[in-house]
Amino acid sequence: MATTVRASGTETAAPSLQLPGTLLGVGLGGFVDGILLHQLLQWHHMLTSTDHDHIGVRYYDPNTVSGLRMNTVWDGVFHTVCWLAVLGGLAVLYSRVTTGRRQVWTSRVLWGWVLAGWGLFNLVEGLLDHQILGIHHVHGGPYQVWWDMGFLLLGAILLAGGWLLRRGGRSVDPAAPRAGRADRAL
């Protein structure tokens, strides 16, 4: 984290983008999962594998109206959590960055943390919901273990890629005076 010496001679630390970036990544990654896999492709809903789960949740067959209704409610709960993560990420980012917001929004550091957050979402959701609880799988059927493993692999790639992207970026201190045009490319 960079420090800046202000005119008064005091040092201040640049705001950390780790928490807001990670929260944004978790929420946005959840939205990609929910919108793409739950709604557009309709491969699964939150409770579509509870006939084979590991915790005894009642099965709600998504091919019946009542089953689809219950799965849709739980998809809505899932989307609410994603929405709250995005709102939380934006709130933390807004509270930490009061000047130079363009510099922050275009920084590799922020977007690295967002990718890392998305990868973290995939890893946690994939391990918890697909493997441990077994309440749904990426794409049910005879090859569901491969789909689930691919989801985990994508999460690991996103996490590693985000970490590398963040590491390759310069520390962002939006309050620091910018030397010239080269700094605008952050």
C-alpha positions in Angstrom: 0.0 0.0 0.0 1.4 3.4 -0.9 1.8 6.2 1.5 1.6 9.8 0.6 3.2 12.8 2.4 0.8 15.7 2.4 1.7 19.3 2.6 1.3 19.2 6.4 4.0 16.6 6.5 1.7 13.8 7.8 1.7 10.4 6.1 -1.5 8.8 5.1 -2.1 5.3 3.7 -3.7 4.8 0.3 -7.2 3.2 0.7 -7.2 -0.5 0.4 -9.2 -1.9 -2.5 -9.1 -5.5 -1.3 -12.4 -5.6 0.6 -14.5 -3.5 -1.8 -13.0 -5.3 -4.9 -13.6 -8.7 -3.4 -17.2 -7.9 -2.4 -17.9 -6.6 -5.9 -16.3 -9.8 -7.4 -18.3 -12.1 -5.2 -21.6 -10.3 -6.0 -20.9 -9.9 -9.7 -19.7 -13.5 -10.0 -22.9 -14.6 -8.3 -24.9 -12.6 -10.7 -23.2 -14.3 -13.7 -23.9 -17.7 -12.1 -27.5 -16.9 -11.3 -28.4 -15.1 -14.5 -26.5 -17.5 -16.9 -26.9 -20.9 -15.3 -30.1 -20.5 -13.4 -32.2 -18.2 -15.7 -30.8 -18.2 -19.3 -29.5 -21.8 -19.6 -31.8 -23.2 -16.9 -29.2 -25.8 -16.0 -30.0 -25.7 -12.3 -31.7 -23.7 -9.6 -30.8 -23.5 -5.9 -32.5 -26.7 -4.9 -32.6 -28.9 -8.1 -30.4 -31.7 -6.6 -32.0 -32.0 -3.2 -33.3 -35.4 -4.2 -29.6 -36.5 -3.9 -28.3 -33.9 -1.4 -26.2 -34.6 1.7 -28.3 -32.7 4.3 -31.9 -33.9 3.8 -33.5 -30.8 2.2 -36.9 -31.6 0.8 -36.8 -32.1 -3.0 -38.6 -29.5 -5.2 -38.9 -30.9 -8.7 -38.1 -27.9 -11.0 -40.3 -29.6 -13.7 -43.5 -29.0 -11.6 -45.1 -25.6 -11.0 -44.8 -25.8 -7.2 -41.2 -27.1 -7.4 -40.2 -24.4 -9.8 -41.9 -21.8 -7.6 -39.8 -22.9 -4.6 -36.6 -23.0 -6.6 -37.3 -19.6 -7.9 -37.8 -18.3 -4.4 -34.4 -19.7 -3.4 -32.8 -18.3 -6.6 -34.2 -14.9 -5.4 -32.6 -15.3 -2.0 -29.4 -16.1 -3.8 -29.7 -13.0 -6.0 -30.5 -10.9 -2.9 -27.2 -12.0 -1.3 -25.4 -11.2 -4.5 -27.1 -7.8 -4.7 -26.1 -7.1 -1.1 -22.5 -8.0 -1.8 -22.4 -5.6 -4.7 -24.0 -2.8 -2.7 -21.6 -3.5 0.2 -18.6 -3.4 -2.2 -19.8 -0.1 -3.7 -20.4 1.4 -0.2 -17.0 0.4 1.1 -15.3 1.6 -2.1 -17.2 4.9 -1.9 -16.3 5.4 1.7 -12.6 4.7 1.1 -12.2 6.7 -2.1 -13.3 10.3 -2.0 -11.2 11.7 -4.8 -9.7 10.4 -8.0 -12.4 7.8 -8.5 -11.6 7.5 -12.3 -8.0 6.5 -11.3 -9.4 3.8 -9.0 -12.0 2.4 -11.4 -9.4 2.0 -14.1 -6.8 0.5 -11.9 -5.5 -3.1 -12.2 -5.6 -3.3 -8.5 -9.3 -2.9 -8.2 -10.1 -5.2 -11.2 -7.7 -7.8 -9.9 -9.5 -7.9 -6.6 -12.9 -8.1 -8.5 -11.6 -11.1 -10.5 -10.2 -12.7 -7.3 -13.6 -12.2 -5.6 -15.4 -13.8 -8.5 -13.0 -16.8 -8.3 -13.5 -16.9 -4.5 -17.3 -17.0 -5.1 -16.9 -19.9 -7.5 -14.7 -21.9 -5.2 -16.8 -21.4 -2.1 -20.1 -21.9 -3.9 -18.8 -24.8 -5.8 -17.4 -26.6 -2.8 -20.3 -25.7 -0.4 -23.4 -26.1 -2.7 -22.1 -28.7 -5.2 -19.8 -30.9 -3.1 -20.5 -30.6 0.6 -24.3 -29.9 0.6 -25.1 -31.3 -2.8 -28.1 -29.1 -3.2 -27.4 -28.4 -6.9 -24.8 -29.0 -9.6 -23.6 -26.9 -12.4 -25.3 -29.2 -15.0 -27.0 -32.3 -13.6 -26.7 -35.6 -15.2 -24.2 -38.3 -15.9 -21.3 -35.8 -16.3 -22.2 -33.5 -13.5 -18.9 -34.2 -11.6 -17.0 -32.8 -14.6 -19.2 -29.7 -14.8 -18.7 -29.2 -11.1 -14.9 -29.6 -11.4 -14.8 -27.2 -14.4 -16.6 -24.6 -12.2 -14.0 -25.1 -9.5 -11.2 -24.9 -12.0 -12.7 -21.7 -13.4 -12.8 -20.3 -9.9 -9.1 -21.2 -9.3 -8.1 -19.6 -12.6 -10.1 -16.4 -11.8 -8.6 -16.2 -8.3 -5.1 -16.7 -9.6 -5.6 -14.3 -12.6 -7.1 -11.6 -10.3 -4.2 -12.0 -7.9 -1.7 -11.6 -10.7 -3.5 -8.7 -12.3 -3.7 -7.0 -8.9 0.0 -7.7 -8.3 0.9 -6.2 -11.6 -0.9 -3.0 -10.9 0.4 0.1 -9.1 -0.9 0.9 -5.7 -3.6 3.5 -6.1 -3.7 6.6 -4.0 -6.3 8.8 -5.6 -5.5 11.7 -3.3 -1.8 11.8 -4.4 -0.9 14.5 -6.9 -0.5 13.1 -10.3 2.8 13.8 -12.1 1.6 13.9 -15.6 -0.2 12.2 -18.4 1.4 8.7 -17.9 -0.3 8.4 -14.5 -3.7 8.9 -16.1 -3.3 5.5 -17.9 -3.7 3.6 -14.6 
